[in-house]
């Protein structure tokens, strides 16, 4: 009789725990953790962007650190800590005042950067960014003055997940064709002329 009561109590406790809000948030916490680390740009995913204009949606390398209640954006000029609950963080650097606020929702961390200086605000009022971990890597989307402004999407991966090219097998003699004078132009109208002179390969 006592064993039966103990089993019923155990199952009841298990049922309460597995449906509690605390455990229901566990997958979300795992999703946030997937943002952590160093991310390197690998591909421009912006729809309709010509190949010659493709570029990262933000910098070529993004470093994120997940803490207990916030996501930290690690930049060359310092760190920006954004709380998961959406509360704002004001950052002042080099005479610029920016307000960051973000939230983890629907499998992505979305944050906004509001430029508070009058001079900066006249050019760009709001930047909205989304960091979404996927099976391919990190999809980083940037929208400037949404919904009508510029939008950019790029794929980032951890350095260890980027396939490296096979090393080339070559000798200096394979570059003989480069010897001589080369002349060309650059720029949209070909207004800049270029000239290079290459000597034959010598000494290995």
C-alpha positions in Angstrom: 0.0 0.0 0.0 2.8 2.4 0.9 4.7 1.6 -2.3 1.6 2.2 -4.4 1.1 5.6 -2.8 4.7 6.5 -3.2 4.6 5.6 -7.0 1.4 7.6 -7.5 3.0 10.6 -5.7 6.2 10.3 -7.8 4.2 10.2 -11.1 2.1 13.2 -10.0 5.3 15.2 -9.2 6.8 14.2 -12.6 3.7 15.4 -14.4 3.8 18.8 -12.6 7.5 19.3 -13.3 7.3 18.4 -17.0 4.5 20.9 -17.6 5.9 23.7 -15.4 6.8 27.0 -17.1 10.4 26.6 -15.9 10.9 23.4 -17.9 8.9 24.8 -20.8 11.5 27.5 -21.2 14.4 25.1 -21.3 14.5 24.6 -25.1 14.5 28.4 -25.5 17.6 28.7 -23.2 19.3 26.1 -25.4 18.5 28.1 -28.5 20.0 31.2 -27.0 23.1 29.3 -26.1 23.6 28.4 -29.8 24.4 32.1 -30.4 27.6 31.9 -28.3 31.0 32.1 -30.0 32.9 33.6 -32.9 31.1 33.8 -36.3 32.8 34.4 -39.6 31.0 35.6 -42.8 30.7 32.9 -45.5 27.9 33.9 -47.9 25.6 36.9 -48.8 22.0 35.7 -48.7 20.4 39.1 -49.6 17.7 38.4 -52.2 18.3 40.1 -55.6 21.8 41.5 -54.7 24.2 41.3 -57.7 27.3 39.2 -57.2 29.7 42.1 -57.5 27.9 43.9 -54.6 27.7 41.0 -52.2 29.1 41.6 -48.7 28.5 40.8 -45.0 25.3 42.1 -43.4 27.4 43.4 -40.5 31.2 43.0 -40.0 33.1 40.0 -41.4 33.4 38.6 -38.0 30.8 38.7 -35.2 31.6 37.6 -31.6 28.7 36.9 -29.2 28.7 35.8 -25.6 25.7 34.4 -23.9 25.3 35.2 -20.2 22.6 34.3 -17.7 20.2 37.1 -18.5 21.8 38.9 -21.5 23.6 38.6 -24.8 26.9 40.4 -25.1 28.0 41.8 -28.5 31.8 41.9 -28.4 33.2 44.7 -30.6 36.7 46.1 -31.2 35.8 49.2 -29.3 34.1 47.5 -26.3 31.2 45.3 -25.3 27.4 45.9 -25.6 25.3 43.9 -23.1 21.6 43.4 -24.1 19.2 42.0 -21.6 16.9 39.2 -22.8 13.8 41.0 -21.4 14.1 43.9 -23.8 15.2 46.6 -21.4 17.4 49.2 -23.1 21.1 49.7 -22.8 22.6 53.2 -23.7 26.1 53.2 -25.2 28.2 56.3 -25.6 31.3 56.2 -27.9 33.2 58.9 -29.7 30.4 61.4 -29.3 27.7 59.0 -30.4 24.9 57.9 -28.2 23.1 54.7 -29.2 20.3 52.8 -27.5 20.3 49.0 -27.8 17.3 46.8 -26.9 16.8 43.2 -27.8 14.7 40.1 -27.0 15.0 36.3 -27.7 11.8 35.2 -29.4 10.7 32.5 -32.0 14.2 31.1 -32.2 16.1 34.3 -32.8 17.6 37.2 -30.9 16.3 40.5 -32.5 17.6 43.8 -31.3 17.3 47.4 -32.3 19.9 50.2 -32.3 18.4 53.6 -32.1 20.8 56.5 -32.8 20.0 59.3 -30.4 22.3 62.0 -31.6 20.5 64.6 -33.8 23.2 64.5 -36.5 23.3 60.7 -36.6 19.5 60.4 -36.4 19.1 62.6 -39.5 20.9 60.0 -41.6 19.8 56.8 -39.9 17.2 56.6 -37.2 16.9 52.9 -36.5 18.8 49.7 -37.2 17.1 46.4 -36.6 19.2 43.2 -36.5 18.2 39.5 -36.1 20.6 36.7 -35.2 19.1 33.3 -35.9 21.0 30.1 -35.3 20.2 27.4 -38.0 21.6 24.1 -39.0 23.7 25.9 -41.7 25.1 28.5 -39.3 24.1 31.9 -38.1 21.7 33.9 -40.3 22.3 37.6 -39.6 19.8 40.1 -41.0 20.1 43.8 -40.9 17.4 46.4 -41.7 18.1 50.1 -41.8 15.1 52.3 -41.1 12.6 49.5 -41.7 10.4 48.7 -43.5 11.5 51.0 -46.4 15.3 51.2 -45.9 18.2 48.9 -46.9 18.0 45.2 -45.9 20.9 42.7 -45.9 21.1 39.0 -45.0 24.2 36.9 -44.6 25.3 33.5 -43.4 28.0 33.1 -40.7 29.7 30.0 -39.4 32.1 29.1 -36.6 35.7 28.9 -38.0 35.9 25.2 -37.3 32.8 24.6 -39.4 34.2 26.3 -42.5 35.6 23.9 -45.1 39.1 24.8 -46.1 40.2 24.6 -49.8 42.7 21.9 -50.8 46.2 23.4 -50.9 47.5 24.0 -54.4 50.3 21.9 -55.7 52.5 24.3 -57.7 56.1 25.5 -58.2 57.4 28.9 -59.1 57.9 27.8 -62.7 54.1 27.5 -63.0 54.0 31.4 -62.9 56.2 31.9 -66.0 53.2 33.2 -67.9 53.1 36.3 -65.6 56.5 37.7 -66.8 56.3 40.9 -68.8 54.3 44.1 -68.9 50.6 44.3 -68.2 48.4 47.3 -68.8 44.8 47.9 -68.0 42.2 50.3 -66.6 39.8 50.3 -63.7 36.7 52.2 -62.6 33.2 52.4 -64.2 34.5 54.6 -67.0 38.0 53.2 -67.2 39.4 56.5 -66.1 42.3 55.0 -64.0 45.1 53.2 -65.9 47.2 50.5 -64.4 50.6 49.2 -65.4 52.6 46.3 -63.9 55.9 44.7 -64.8 56.8 41.3 -63.6 60.2 39.7 -63.9 60.7 36.0 -64.8 60.7 33.6 -61.9 64.2 33.2 -60.5 65.9 31.5 -57.6 63.0 29.1 -56.8 
